[in-house]
């Protein structure tokens, strides 16, 4: 009887951060071999779903595993093409869907886009994080993913279905 009671509790244990999920997403991207460091650009605030040390220690799953985190406002990226085009990963914290899309459209670089505040995932980021049943999950916007021109392993699509189906 104890084992039966412990199983549901363990299965519904609350996740404190989405670090493993985001690291997993990034690990499925096939980055250009010339990239020596990934620039993770956090836009419009401090991440609510990630810990401060998401990349410390460096993940062995991500290649290259040297990740630099920078913070920007949406307006700073829209007004500074050099800063925007250094971003390999755009992580939107409090940006509206339309603002995300404007930034993505302004970038002339292949960039993975992830959002914390894009529940519908119809415009803006390619990957949209959300929390359901004390677990972090994600949706994929296939149009944004296609527009990004990043090469990503198709297994991440299966993961998305798995995470959405577990609600």
C-alpha positions as CSV (number, residue, x, y, z in Angstrom):
1,X,0.0,0.0,0.0
2,X,2.8,2.4,0.7
3,X,4.3,1.9,-2.8
4,X,0.9,2.6,-4.4
5,X,0.6,5.9,-2.4
6,X,4.1,7.0,-3.2
7,X,3.8,6.6,-7.0
8,X,1.2,9.3,-7.6
9,X,3.0,11.7,-5.2
10,X,6.3,11.2,-7.0
11,X,4.7,11.5,-10.4
12,X,3.2,14.9,-9.4
13,X,6.2,16.3,-7.7
14,X,6.4,20.0,-8.5
15,X,9.3,21.1,-10.8
16,X,11.0,24.2,-9.4
17,X,12.6,25.2,-12.7
18,X,12.4,24.4,-16.4
19,X,16.2,24.2,-16.7
20,X,16.3,20.6,-17.9
21,X,13.6,21.2,-20.4
22,X,15.3,24.2,-21.9
23,X,18.7,22.5,-21.9
24,X,17.0,19.6,-23.7
25,X,15.5,21.9,-26.3
26,X,18.8,23.6,-27.0
27,X,20.6,20.2,-27.2
28,X,18.4,19.2,-30.1
29,X,19.6,22.1,-32.2
30,X,22.4,21.4,-34.7
31,X,24.5,24.5,-34.4
32,X,27.0,25.6,-37.0
33,X,30.4,23.9,-36.2
34,X,32.1,27.3,-36.3
35,X,30.0,28.5,-33.3
36,X,32.4,28.4,-30.3
37,X,30.0,30.0,-27.8
38,X,26.2,30.2,-27.7
39,X,24.8,33.6,-26.9
40,X,21.6,33.2,-24.8
41,X,19.7,36.5,-24.9
42,X,17.2,37.0,-22.2
43,X,14.6,39.6,-23.3
44,X,12.4,41.9,-21.1
45,X,13.2,40.6,-17.7
46,X,14.6,37.9,-15.5
47,X,13.4,34.4,-16.3
48,X,10.7,33.1,-14.0
49,X,11.0,29.5,-15.2
50,X,14.8,29.2,-15.2
51,X,17.2,29.1,-12.3
52,X,20.0,31.7,-12.3
53,X,22.6,29.0,-12.9
54,X,20.9,27.1,-15.7
55,X,24.2,26.7,-17.5
56,X,26.4,26.2,-14.4
57,X,27.9,23.7,-14.6
58,X,27.8,23.6,-18.4
59,X,25.4,20.9,-19.8
60,X,27.2,18.0,-21.5
61,X,24.2,17.8,-23.8
62,X,24.7,21.2,-25.4
63,X,27.4,21.6,-28.1
64,X,29.1,24.0,-27.8
65,X,28.6,23.9,-24.1
66,X,30.0,27.4,-23.6
67,X,26.9,29.6,-23.1
68,X,27.0,33.3,-22.4
69,X,23.8,34.8,-20.9
70,X,23.0,38.5,-21.7
71,X,20.0,40.6,-20.8
72,X,18.3,43.0,-23.1
73,X,15.0,45.0,-23.4
74,X,13.0,44.3,-26.6
75,X,13.6,48.0,-27.7
76,X,17.4,47.6,-27.2
77,X,17.4,44.6,-29.6
78,X,15.1,46.3,-32.1
79,X,17.4,49.4,-32.1
80,X,20.7,47.5,-32.2
81,X,21.0,45.0,-35.0
82,X,24.6,44.1,-34.0
83,X,23.4,43.0,-30.5
84,X,20.4,41.1,-32.0
85,X,22.4,39.3,-34.5
86,X,24.8,38.0,-31.8
87,X,21.9,36.1,-30.2
88,X,21.8,32.4,-30.9
89,X,18.9,31.9,-28.5
90,X,16.2,34.5,-27.8
91,X,14.5,33.8,-24.5
92,X,11.5,36.1,-24.1
93,X,10.3,36.7,-20.6
94,X,7.7,39.4,-20.6
95,X,7.5,40.3,-24.3
96,X,4.1,40.4,-26.1
97,X,3.7,37.9,-29.0
98,X,3.8,40.7,-31.6
99,X,7.0,42.1,-30.1
100,X,8.6,38.6,-30.2
101,X,7.6,38.4,-33.8
102,X,9.1,41.8,-34.6
103,X,12.4,40.8,-33.0
104,X,12.5,37.5,-34.8
105,X,11.7,39.2,-38.1
106,X,14.5,41.8,-37.5
107,X,17.1,39.1,-36.9
108,X,19.2,38.0,-39.9
109,X,20.7,35.2,-37.9
110,X,19.5,31.7,-37.3
111,X,18.1,31.9,-33.7
112,X,16.2,29.6,-31.5
113,X,13.3,31.5,-29.8
114,X,11.7,30.4,-26.5
115,X,9.0,32.3,-24.6
116,X,7.6,32.1,-21.1
117,X,4.5,34.2,-21.8
118,X,3.0,32.9,-25.0
119,X,0.3,30.5,-24.1
120,X,-1.3,30.2,-27.6
121,X,2.1,29.9,-29.3
122,X,0.5,31.1,-32.6
123,X,2.8,34.1,-33.2
124,X,6.3,34.8,-32.0
125,X,8.5,32.2,-30.5
126,X,9.1,28.8,-31.9
127,X,9.0,27.2,-28.4
128,X,6.5,28.3,-25.8
129,X,6.9,27.2,-22.2
130,X,4.0,26.9,-19.8
131,X,3.2,25.2,-16.5
132,X,0.5,22.6,-16.1
133,X,-0.1,20.2,-13.2
134,X,3.1,21.5,-11.4
135,X,5.2,20.5,-14.5
136,X,6.8,22.5,-17.2
137,X,5.7,21.8,-20.7
138,X,6.1,23.4,-24.1
139,X,4.3,23.9,-27.4
140,X,5.9,24.4,-30.8
141,X,5.0,27.0,-33.3
142,X,6.0,25.3,-36.6
143,X,5.8,28.5,-38.6
144,X,8.3,30.3,-36.3
145,X,10.5,27.2,-36.2
146,X,10.6,27.1,-40.0
147,X,11.3,30.8,-40.2
148,X,14.2,30.5,-37.8
149,X,16.1,28.3,-40.3
150,X,17.7,26.4,-37.4
151,X,18.3,22.7,-37.8
152,X,16.6,20.8,-35.1
153,X,16.3,17.1,-34.5
154,X,12.8,15.9,-35.2
155,X,12.7,14.1,-31.9
156,X,11.9,17.4,-30.2
157,X,8.6,17.3,-32.0
158,X,7.8,14.0,-30.4
159,X,8.8,15.4,-27.0
160,X,6.4,18.3,-27.5
161,X,3.5,15.9,-28.1
162,X,4.6,13.8,-25.1
163,X,4.6,16.9,-22.9
164,X,1.3,18.2,-24.1
165,X,-0.3,14.8,-23.9
166,X,0.7,14.4,-20.2
167,X,-1.6,17.2,-19.1
